[in-house]
């Protein structure tokens, strides 16, 4: 999951660079439909990867919290069992 999150961050960085370059091309070059298509694709890819990163990071955090809760519950149960034996 962390690998996927890192990959999506790379895609987000590439899409931001693409958007910046295409905006610069639009300003200093001439308006071209191909450049507009590349700009739209970069923006769409950036939005999708940003949303996906948030979802995946939430899943990672949720899994970590569940694991910590399980460990804490096991510790509490172990302490109770030890106290019951005495």
N, C-alpha and C positions, 0 to 999 in steps of 0.2 A: 504494500500500500504506500509506503514511504517512497519507494522507487517511482511509482506512478505519480505521486504528488510532485516529486522532483522533475519528472519528465514534463508534466503539465506546466510547471514553472518555466522550464526551458521554452516550451511552446509559447507561453505568454510573453516572455522576453523577446522572442523572435517576432511575434506579431506586433509588439509595440515598436520595435525597430522598423518593421515593414511599414507600419502606419506613418511613422515619422519620415521615412525616406519618400514614401509616395506623396505625402503632403508637400514636402520640399520640391519634388518633381512637378507637382501641380502648380506651385507658385512660380518657380523659375523656368520651367519648361513650358510646354503649352498644354492646355486641357485636352486630354485624350481619354477616350472611353475605356481603353485597356488599363490605364492608370487608375481610373475610378473603380473599375472592377477589382483591381488588386487592393485598393484602399478598403473597399467594402468587405472583401474577403479577410483582410487583416483585422478589421474591427470585429467582424463576426467570430473569427477564430479567437481573438482576445477575450471577448465576452464569454464564449463557451468554455474556454480553458480557465478563466477566473471563477466561473460558477462551479466547474468541476473540481478545482482545487479546494474551494470552500467545502464542498460536499465530502470529499475524500479526507480532508483534515478533520472534519467533524466526526467521520467514522473512526478515524485513528484515535481521536480524543475519547470518543465513547467507549471504544474497546479498552483503552488504557484505564479509564475510570472503572469499568466493570472488572478488570483484572485486579485493580487496587482494592475494590470492595470485596472481592472474593478472598484476597490475601488477609484483609482485615477481619473478615468473618471467620476464617480459619484460625487466626490468632486468638480471637475471642473464645471460640469453641475449645481450643487447646487449653486456655487458661481456666475455663470453667471445668473441664475434665480434670485438670490437675488439682483444682480446689476441691472437687467432689471426692477425689481419692483420699485426700487428707482428712 
